[in-house]
Amino acid sequence: MPQQEKRQRGRPDMTLLVLVVLLAFFGLVIMFSASSYNGRVRFQDPAYYFKKQLFATSLGLACLYVVTIMDYHFFTELAPAAYLLSLALSTAVLLVGQEINGSKRWLNLGPLSFQPSEFAKVAVILFLAWQIDRTRSNTAGFWFMGRTMAALLPIVGLVGSNNLSTAVIILGIGVILIFVSNARYLKFLVLGGAGIGFIAVFLAAESYRLERLAIWRDPEKYEKGFQTIQGLYAIGSGGLFGRGLGSSLQKLGFVPEAQNDMIFSIICEELGLVGALTLMILFLLLLWRLAVIAMHSPDLQGALICGGIMGHMAIQVILNIAVVTNTIPNTGITLPFISYGGTSVVFLLAEMGLALSVSCHRKQISA
């Protein structure tokens, strides 16, 4: 009898699951250490930020479980609706969003704050997987690249108006998914040039973005360069093995909001080069496992979902570490699973649930 390919649901990829749990646990531990001073000073509770992050992580793990046991095709069928919802939520942020630290990025839902840009990342991954899968017979020309990127411009424009870093991540996800679904690579030179031009326009549109470039070049010259300088002090003082967990000096008001974007500098100070490299190895293993799942996906949708998640994680980790080490200008990007942020960790864990759902489906050849 001829061989027939069939899809059978199996166990989720345990290696990916273990890596996700390790990163979530590591994030809670280091976030408690980095935030204890701010929690005690502002709220008379050293565990204030930790308890909120623990609640969000628990909710995120519940989402991971629910998404894992569901068929990922269910979510791709909902992708157009999710994308339209992300547009609506991003518009609502501009109109009635809450402004925190000079940035209007949050929507208030009763006692909870919600950051729609985090939902937009997941919605874009699903939407592109759905769209590219529908046009799989013609993915080699400029028309395919153009219409795929054009579909992203509305959400990039809405998000980028008050959150350039997330807009860059969304654009990066789009480029990566076009790249993996396109057999001809020379056209990406044109796409790359267009992307650089798009980013340049966004940088020039607001004076504070140009100011960040100047601060990056010479942080000691500007008052706003204080955070960068203190972060570099923290990295340098950590040495090989660090001062010890909980023993950071820079988190005592020197690195502002140490539990947020600059938390990698506290990791370097408390755990040293060894701790920082251990964390980066965990991220590399996570990316490797996502690539393995993508390559063994039963269909194009599953491969694109895992490829989009892998691209999202890679871009965000690289940009965050580059900012903390002052390799690139400050962009306000958090470190996945590690930085404080309830919305971020919930949707990151939901993304991992999508990848685990893909891993549950195996190609089996039967005679």
NORHU-V997001 format. One record per backbone hydrogen bond with DSSP energy under -0.5 kcal/mol. NH is the residue of the N-H (numbers start at 1). CO is the residue of the C=O. If there is no record, write none. Layout:
nh: [NH NH]
co: [CO CO]
This chain:
nh: [4 6 6 8 10 14 17 18 19 20 21 22 23 24 25 26 27 28 29 30 31 32 33 34 35 36 39 40 41 42 43 44 45 48 51 52 53 54 55 56 57 58 59 60 61 62 63 64 65 66 67 68 69 70 70 74 75 76 77 78 79 82 83 84 85 86 87 88 89 90 91 92 93 94 95 96 97 98 100 100 103 105 105 106 107 109 109 110 112 114 116 118 119 120 121 122 123 124 125 126 127 128 129 130 131 132 133 134 135 135 136 138 145 146 147 148 149 150 151 152 152 153 154 156 157 158 159 160 161 162 163 167 168 169 170 171 172 173 174 175 176 177 178 179 180 181 182 185 188 189 190 191 192 193 194 195 196 197 198 199 200 201 202 203 204 205 206 206 209 210 211 212 213 214 215 216 217 218 221 222 225 226 229 230 231 232 233 234 235 236 237 238 238 239 239 242 243 244 247 252 253 254 255 256 258 260 262 263 264 265 266 267 268 269 270 271 272 272 273 274 275 276 277 278 279 280 281 282 283 284 285 286 287 288 289 290 291 292 293 294 295 296 297 303 304 305 306 307 308 309 310 311 312 313 314 315 316 317 318 319 320 321 322 323 324 325 326 327 328 336 338 339 340 345 346 347 348 349 350 351 352 353 354 355 356 357 358 359 360 361 362 362 364 364 366 366]
co: [366 4 364 362 360 12 13 14 15 16 17 18 19 20 21 22 23 24 25 26 27 28 29 30 31 32 35 36 37 38 39 40 39 45 47 48 49 50 51 52 53 54 55 56 57 58 59 60 61 62 63 64 65 66 67 71 71 72 73 74 76 78 79 80 81 82 83 84 85 86 87 88 89 90 91 92 93 106 98 103 100 98 103 98 114 107 112 108 109 107 114 115 115 116 117 118 119 120 121 122 123 124 125 126 127 128 129 130 131 132 133 135 141 142 143 144 145 146 147 148 149 149 150 152 153 154 155 156 157 159 159 163 164 165 166 167 168 169 170 171 172 173 174 175 176 177 179 183 185 186 186 187 188 189 190 191 192 193 194 195 196 197 198 199 200 201 202 203 206 206 207 208 209 210 211 212 213 214 218 219 222 223 225 226 227 228 229 230 231 232 233 234 235 235 236 238 269 270 244 249 251 250 250 254 255 257 257 260 261 262 262 263 264 265 266 267 267 268 239 240 271 272 273 274 275 276 277 278 279 280 281 282 283 284 285 286 287 288 289 290 291 292 294 299 300 301 302 303 304 305 306 307 308 309 310 311 312 313 314 315 316 317 318 319 320 321 323 322 322 334 335 335 259 341 342 343 344 345 346 347 348 349 350 351 352 353 354 355 356 358 8 360 6 362 4 364]
